[in-house]
Amino acid sequence: MTTRPVRFSQFNASLNRDAQGDLVKDLSTPNNQQARNVAETIQRINPDVILINEFDYVASDPLQPVRLFQQNYLSVSQNGSTPINFPYVYIAPSNTGIASGFDLDNNGTVVNTIGAPGYGNDAFGFGQFPGQFGMLLLSKYPIDTANVRTFQNFLWKDMPGNLLTNDPTIDNPDTPLKENLKGFYSDEEIAVLRLSSKSHWDVPININGTIVHFLASHPTPPVFDGPEDRNGKRNFDEIRFWADYINPTASSYIYDDNGGRGGLPAGRNFIIAGDQNADPFDGDSFNNAARQLTENPRINNKVIPSSQGGVEGAEDGGANDLHKGNPRFDTADFNDRLPNGPGNLRVDYLLPSANLNIRNAEVFWPTSNDPLFRLVGSRGDVFTPFSPALVPTSDHSAIFIDVDVPVGSGGARNTVSNIRFIGQATYFGRSVDVANSEFAGISGIAYDPITKNFFALSDARSEDEGATPRFYTLKLNLNGTSFSNRDVSFGSVTVLTDRQGKNFQPLSIDPEGIALSGFGTVFVSSEGEASAARVTAPFIKEFDLFTGRELRSLPIPDKYIPNGFGANQTRGVRNNLAFESLVLTPNGRTLYTATEGALVQDGPAASATNPTRARILSYDLLTGRPSGEFLYVADPVVLAPTGNNFAVSGLVDLLPLDDRGTLLALERSFTAGTPGTGNSIKLYEITLDNATDISRIESLSALSAEELAKVKPAEKRLLLDFDQLKLPTGLDNIEGMTFGPTLPNGQQSLVIISDNNFNKFNPNPTPTFTQIMSFAIDLAAR
């Protein structure tokens, strides 16, 4: 079995703040010293995947602080360390600071006012505001967002044998307090108490074709309570959750926030990560809670992260002198003073499944004579009063492990076994305005499974104030049985702007394709132009999903750049036949675009008698560079034009079925002056398995017949000729498609949308219109 080392890291970085909005303020400039120290620590470690505990969650824009941390800190060299970029991110809500409406600390007062004294103790998880002490996962490898499972809302009482309703503690009759939790909490409180103080996440990460389940959490500290030890018992059961989750015989009770049941199937690769707030031997945890993991036969505990700095830190004395555990394995430098100080503890963990080999494991805790000691500091000792100056970064040290991960084959191959038309919504004329802009010219569509929003791209070209390039958010009610106008609701509009936040110059952009990343960004392709009016290059740019501001451009190979127009053009895309498609593979690693028709040097555009040689261009988003080019032969024009009427045929969109080169391909043929709308639409399934990579071929037309015969194009299989639907409206200028949610009956939804060209060509002889079509498909492994 071939393996590659992958570095996983976990760091309680103390990037929490005392008030809502403070983290965003601190990260908005590159000058916050603590954040710089955190970033430098991460840069020095250079992990492939890292869990950051205590990173405030911002509900209004969860990715805002993430973008700022990446832009202003991680992407900037800190004291000469190499900048680091994480193209994939996962962040989700936390139970911290969410009001419960109950007096959970039994002090006689229910505190529901955010930030008020006692508010955190009555919240579902301790926090002075919603999202305080949240979690953040950053990765260099694609995150399988659609299959993430979260357990934020799992109820503590639903764990069999839990310590909430099965507490073995015997009440002391000499005290008024109920030490047993079943008496400490009321029945009403027990009915709503959540197990997770933050959340539990199962985040599948696709690492070289192998899925590794990153199991992230941050249990409550087993202190800050009373003789009932409610936090200690909750900490125990929060840790137990993962022990049950990885055990197929003990996990049937588990349910996730989407209703999915059960734990991790046997044989899966996993890493349990997080600040567990429990040491296997020392500290205040209930019944040695950490040993549920550190002595678990399903977990590889053979190599433990260690440091010499931990040994030196234990020399501070105090509580450390009473410890049983090896200080080499300590990860946190807590208060050493007796009688209450716990001393230094091992509380941070990275625990791989037993089938994964650990090459190396370390705690980032430099000794005092190391130049990098400044990043951890002395963090106090038994003689020195606590001071923030003694903790320049965090009271926790980052840990990391190098794990041999098997190189996979890229996941399952999928094929479409059935497709069914459900219904359509149609909009004629200027029938829909969203935020004072016309919903029209929709050339691409994408779906976000997290927010359940669809994003529809308008190909407005910024000719005037009303034609700013933009995308819309939509909600579609896809029930699998019917679909019409009443199932569409229009949300907001986001204008695309350049890197300075200014509008694009008129006609400098022609948006056609849209693809969502998992990092709060959106990729947009522009066709460019090769006409007598102007010659502009096509491009692919990444924009902020929330502000619409340009972030970066992907490089376009020279062969696609037009060097003129008309008879003078010898290279590049043809006018209006460029990058119509743009889509990401399910694992988020590969971005596909394609020309609608042939490059000038590859052959002629389609006609009624000839097909056309389009090119599919792929990018590896880990490097941001092109990774392959493939020939796609698009069909000839379906309806032969009469006279001088315009006709075109080509590839207008792609949609991956898997991560291994199987895609849907949408072709559109249009002929002006014909009965009906003049549009003919076909949907194909294509595979790139055997297609020749033509990246090094500058001109297909320059090849000899023998050389051209050796070039294998994408293989095509017709799934649907839309003429068979016999729609009374006919077919409009179909240009975009995306998968939506899984339908109630288990089928996969498919949404296809048209570009009405802003009603510029009415009549034609039939008026153009916006057409949103709903389909259901069955996918099968092949």
Buried (B, 14 or more C-beta within 10 A) or exposed (E): EEBEBBBBBBBBBBBBBEEBEBBBEBBBEBEBEBBBBBBBBBBBBBBBBBBBBBBBBBEEBBBBBBBBBBBBBBBBEBBEBEEBEBBBBBBBBBBBBBBBEBBBBBEEEBBEEBBEEBBBBBBBBBBBBBBBBBBBBBBBBBBBBBBBBBBBBBBBBEBEEBBBBBBEBEBEEEEEEBBBBBEBBEEEBBEBBBBBBBBBBBBBBBBBBBBBBBBBBBBBBBBBBBEBBBBBBBBBBBBBBBBBBBBBEBBEBBBBBEEEEBBBEEEBBBBBBBBBBBBBBBBBBBEBBBBBBBEBEBBBBEBBBBBBBBBBBBEBBBBBEEBEBBBBBBBBBBBBBBEEBBBBBBBBBBBBBBEBBBEEBBBBBBBEEEEBBEBBBBBBBBEEEEEEEBBBBBBBBBBBBBBBBBBBEBBBBBBBEEBEBBBBBBBBBEBBEBEEBBBBBBBBBBBBBBEEBBBBBBBBBBEEEEBBBBBBBBBBEBBBEEBBEEBBEBBEBBBBBBEEEEBBEEBBBBBBBBBBBBBBBBBBBBBBBBBEEEBBBBBBBBBBBBBBBBBEEBEBEEBBBBBEBEEEBEBBBBBBBBBBBBBBBBBBBBBBBBBBBBBBBBBBBBBBEBBBBBBBBBBEBBEBEBBBBBBBBBBBBBBEBEEEEEBBBBBBBBBBBBBBBBBBBBBBBBBBBBEBBBBBBBBBBBBBEEBBBBBEBBBBEEBEEEEBEEBBBBBBEEBBEBBEEEBEBBBBBBBBBBBBEBBEEEBBBBBBBBBBBBBEBBEBEBBBBBBBBBBBBEBEEB
